[in-house]
Amino acid sequence: MKKNKPYLVILLVVMLLLIIVKFCKDKEPHTDDGNNPTYAAPKKIIPINKGIDLFKEYHKNRTKLIEPHLRRLYNDSSFIDTKFVWYSLDEIKEYIAYIEKVQKTNPSYNVTGIRLYYGAYSNKHEKFPNQQTFFMVPTMKSEKQDPKHNNMNHIPFYIEYEKGGNPIKGNFVAMDELMLDYNKKERLNPYLKSNQQEGNFSLNISRLFSSTALNNAITSLVYNESEASPPPRNN
C-alpha cells in the first residue's frame, strides 16, 4: 500500500487541477463559433438601420414641417432646431448614482424609473435660445394602476424635506404639472389626503399653503443642461 501512495497523491493533484481549470472556464465569457467573447445585450437594443430610420422619419415628418413655422415665429430665416443632445458617460453615471442614493435614503418609497421629457428653451437662454431640449425626472409608481399603459403608472416627483435636514430625505411630492391629462385626477386621487403619511405621495397643490410645507424645503431631481446640436451660432 505504501508504494501506491505517490500515485494516489499524483491522482489527487491532477483531479484538483482539472476542477480548478473547469471553474476558471465557467467564469470566462461565453464564446461564439469564432472563439470571440460574446455578451448578452440589453433587450431594448435595436438594429442600426432602425435607429437610422427613426432619425430620418423624425426629420421627414417633424423637422420639415415644424422648422418653417419656427422660423416665422422667431423671425429668424436661418433657425435650425436641435437634432440631438449629448451627455458624457460620467454625467449619466453620476445622475443614476444620485437617484439610487435617493432611493437608499428613502427605503419606504420605490423609485421605478426615469421619464424623458421634451422641452424648449426660451429666447433668453444664453446658450441655446429657442432650441428644443429634453430633461429627465425620476418616477415612483402610482397606486392606481392602468393595465393598458404601464408608462402612465409612474409619476414624476421631487423631494420635500425638513429645513436644516438631509436634502434628499423626505416626502416624495408628485409633480402634477408634468403629468398628462389622461386619467390624471384618478391617478392622483390616492395622494389627495389632508395628512400625508410616510411612504405616500403628496400633491403640490394640497401642500402648497400648509404649515408643514412652509417649514420645509424642496430638492429638485430634474436633470438637464446637456450639450445640443446644432451648436449655437456666433452672432
C-alpha positions as CSV (number, residue, x, y, z in Angstrom):
1,M,0.0,0.0,0.0
2,K,2.9,2.3,0.7
3,K,4.1,2.0,-2.9
4,N,0.7,3.2,-4.2
5,K,0.7,6.4,-2.1
6,P,2.7,8.5,-4.6
7,Y,0.3,7.5,-7.4
8,L,-2.7,8.5,-5.2
9,V,-1.1,11.9,-4.4
10,I,-0.5,12.5,-8.2
11,L,-4.0,11.4,-9.0
12,L,-5.5,13.8,-6.4
13,V,-3.3,16.7,-7.7
14,V,-4.5,16.0,-11.3
15,M,-8.1,15.9,-10.2
16,L,-7.7,19.2,-8.3
17,L,-6.1,20.8,-11.3
18,L,-9.0,19.7,-13.5
19,I,-11.5,21.1,-11.1
20,I,-9.7,24.5,-11.0
21,V,-9.5,24.6,-14.8
22,K,-13.2,23.9,-15.1
23,F,-14.0,26.5,-12.5
24,C,-12.0,29.1,-14.4
25,K,-13.6,28.2,-17.7
26,D,-17.1,28.6,-16.2
27,K,-16.1,32.1,-15.1
28,E,-15.0,33.1,-18.6
29,P,-17.4,34.8,-21.0
30,H,-19.1,32.5,-23.5
31,T,-17.6,32.5,-26.9
32,D,-19.2,32.3,-30.4
33,D,-18.0,30.0,-33.2
34,G,-15.1,32.3,-33.9
35,N,-13.8,32.0,-30.4
36,N,-14.7,35.6,-29.7
37,P,-16.3,36.6,-26.4
38,T,-20.0,37.4,-26.6
39,Y,-22.1,39.2,-24.1
40,A,-25.9,39.5,-23.8
41,A,-27.1,42.9,-24.9
42,P,-29.9,44.8,-23.2
43,K,-33.3,43.6,-24.6
44,K,-34.2,47.0,-26.0
45,I,-31.2,47.5,-28.2
46,I,-32.5,48.0,-31.7
47,P,-30.7,47.3,-35.1
48,I,-28.6,50.1,-36.6
49,N,-30.9,50.5,-39.6
50,K,-33.9,51.0,-37.3
51,G,-32.1,53.8,-35.5
52,I,-31.3,55.5,-38.8
53,D,-34.9,55.1,-39.9
54,L,-36.1,56.7,-36.7
55,F,-33.8,59.7,-37.3
56,K,-34.9,60.0,-40.9
57,E,-38.6,59.7,-40.1
58,Y,-38.3,62.4,-37.5
59,H,-36.6,64.7,-40.0
60,K,-39.2,63.9,-42.7
61,N,-42.3,64.2,-40.6
62,R,-41.3,66.6,-37.9
63,T,-38.4,68.8,-38.8
64,K,-39.5,69.7,-42.3
65,L,-43.0,70.6,-41.0
66,I,-42.0,72.4,-37.8
67,E,-38.9,74.4,-38.7
68,P,-40.6,76.7,-41.3
69,H,-43.2,77.6,-38.7
70,L,-40.5,78.2,-36.0
71,R,-38.5,80.4,-38.4
72,R,-41.6,82.6,-38.9
73,L,-42.4,82.5,-35.2
74,Y,-38.9,83.6,-34.2
75,N,-38.4,85.9,-37.2
76,D,-35.2,84.0,-38.0
77,S,-34.9,82.6,-41.5
78,S,-31.8,80.6,-40.6
79,F,-33.2,78.9,-37.5
80,I,-32.4,75.2,-37.2
81,D,-33.9,73.2,-34.3
82,T,-32.0,70.8,-32.1
83,K,-31.2,67.4,-33.7
84,F,-29.7,65.7,-30.7
85,V,-28.5,66.2,-27.2
86,W,-25.4,64.7,-25.6
87,Y,-24.3,63.8,-22.0
88,S,-20.9,62.3,-21.1
89,L,-21.0,58.8,-19.7
90,D,-19.7,60.1,-16.4
91,E,-22.6,62.5,-16.2
92,I,-25.1,59.8,-16.8
93,K,-23.5,57.5,-14.2
94,E,-23.4,60.4,-11.7
95,Y,-27.1,61.1,-12.2
96,I,-28.1,57.4,-11.9
97,A,-25.9,57.1,-8.7
98,Y,-27.6,60.2,-7.3
99,I,-31.1,58.7,-7.9
100,E,-30.0,55.4,-6.4
101,K,-28.8,57.3,-3.3
102,V,-32.2,59.0,-3.1
103,Q,-33.8,55.5,-3.1
104,K,-31.5,54.1,-0.4
105,T,-32.1,57.2,1.8
106,N,-35.9,56.8,1.5
107,P,-36.5,53.0,1.7
108,S,-40.2,53.4,2.3
109,Y,-40.5,54.7,-1.3
110,N,-39.9,52.9,-4.5
111,V,-38.2,54.8,-7.4
112,T,-39.3,53.0,-10.5
113,G,-37.6,54.7,-13.4
114,I,-36.9,58.0,-15.2
115,R,-39.1,60.0,-17.6
116,L,-37.5,61.8,-20.5
117,Y,-39.4,64.9,-21.3
118,Y,-39.2,67.0,-24.5
119,G,-38.8,70.7,-23.8
120,A,-37.7,74.0,-25.3
121,Y,-35.5,76.8,-24.0
122,S,-36.9,80.4,-24.1
123,N,-35.4,83.1,-26.3
124,K,-33.5,84.3,-23.3
125,H,-31.4,81.2,-22.8
126,E,-27.7,82.2,-23.1
127,K,-26.5,79.2,-25.0
128,F,-29.5,77.6,-26.8
129,P,-32.2,80.2,-27.3
130,N,-35.5,78.8,-28.7
131,Q,-33.8,75.3,-29.1
132,Q,-35.5,72.0,-28.4
133,T,-34.1,70.0,-25.5
134,F,-35.1,67.2,-23.2
135,F,-34.9,66.8,-19.4
136,M,-35.1,63.8,-17.1
137,V,-37.2,63.3,-13.9
138,P,-37.3,60.2,-11.7
139,T,-40.6,58.4,-11.1
140,M,-42.4,56.5,-8.5
141,K,-45.2,54.0,-9.0
142,S,-48.8,55.2,-8.8
143,E,-51.2,53.3,-6.5
144,K,-53.9,53.4,-9.2
145,Q,-52.6,51.1,-12.0
146,D,-53.6,51.3,-15.6
147,P,-53.1,47.8,-17.2
148,K,-53.1,49.2,-20.7
149,H,-50.5,51.9,-20.3
150,N,-47.7,50.9,-18.0
151,N,-45.7,54.1,-18.5
152,M,-48.6,56.1,-17.1
153,N,-48.3,54.3,-13.8
154,H,-45.1,56.0,-12.9
155,I,-45.4,59.6,-11.6
156,P,-42.6,62.2,-11.6
157,F,-41.6,63.6,-8.2
158,Y,-39.4,65.9,-6.2
159,I,-38.4,65.7,-2.5
160,E,-39.8,67.9,0.3
161,Y,-37.6,67.8,3.3
162,E,-37.3,69.5,6.7
163,K,-35.3,72.7,6.6
164,G,-31.8,72.1,8.0
165,G,-32.1,68.3,7.4
166,N,-30.9,65.9,4.8
167,P,-32.0,67.4,1.4
168,I,-32.6,64.0,-0.2
169,K,-34.5,62.5,2.7
170,G,-38.2,63.4,3.0
171,N,-41.6,63.2,1.3
172,F,-41.8,62.4,-2.5
173,V,-44.1,65.1,-4.0
174,A,-45.9,64.3,-7.2
175,M,-45.1,66.8,-10.0
176,D,-48.7,67.0,-11.3
177,E,-47.7,69.8,-13.7
178,L,-45.7,67.3,-15.7
179,M,-48.5,64.7,-15.9
180,L,-50.7,64.2,-18.9
181,D,-54.4,64.8,-18.5
182,Y,-55.1,61.2,-19.3
183,N,-56.8,59.9,-16.1
184,K,-54.8,62.4,-14.2
185,K,-57.2,63.0,-11.4
186,E,-57.9,59.3,-11.0
187,R,-54.1,58.6,-10.7
188,L,-53.6,61.3,-8.2
189,N,-56.7,60.6,-6.0
190,P,-54.8,58.3,-3.7
191,Y,-52.5,61.2,-2.8
192,L,-55.1,63.9,-2.2
193,K,-55.0,63.4,1.6
194,S,-55.1,66.1,4.3
195,N,-52.5,64.2,6.3
196,Q,-49.7,62.6,4.3
197,Q,-48.1,59.5,5.7
198,E,-44.5,58.4,5.2
199,G,-44.2,56.4,2.0
200,N,-47.1,58.1,0.2
201,F,-47.1,60.7,-2.5
202,S,-48.3,64.2,-1.7
203,L,-49.7,66.6,-4.3
204,N,-48.2,70.0,-4.9
205,I,-51.4,72.0,-4.7
206,S,-52.6,70.2,-1.5
207,R,-49.4,71.0,0.4
208,L,-48.5,74.4,-1.1
209,F,-50.1,76.5,1.6
210,S,-49.9,74.0,4.5
211,S,-47.9,74.8,7.7
212,T,-45.8,71.7,7.0
213,A,-44.8,72.9,3.6
214,L,-43.9,76.4,4.9
215,N,-41.4,74.7,7.3
216,N,-39.9,72.5,4.6
217,A,-37.6,73.0,1.7
218,I,-37.6,71.2,-1.6
219,T,-34.9,69.3,-3.6
220,S,-35.2,69.1,-7.4
221,L,-34.2,65.9,-9.2
222,V,-34.8,67.4,-12.7
223,Y,-31.8,66.8,-14.9
224,N,-30.9,69.0,-17.9
225,E,-28.2,71.3,-19.3
226,S,-26.8,68.9,-21.9
227,E,-24.8,69.7,-25.0
228,A,-27.0,70.1,-28.0
229,S,-26.6,70.3,-31.8
230,P,-26.8,72.2,-33.9
231,P,-24.4,74.3,-31.9
232,P,-25.1,77.9,-31.1
233,R,-24.2,80.4,-33.8
234,N,-21.6,83.1,-33.3
235,N,-23.5,86.3,-34.0
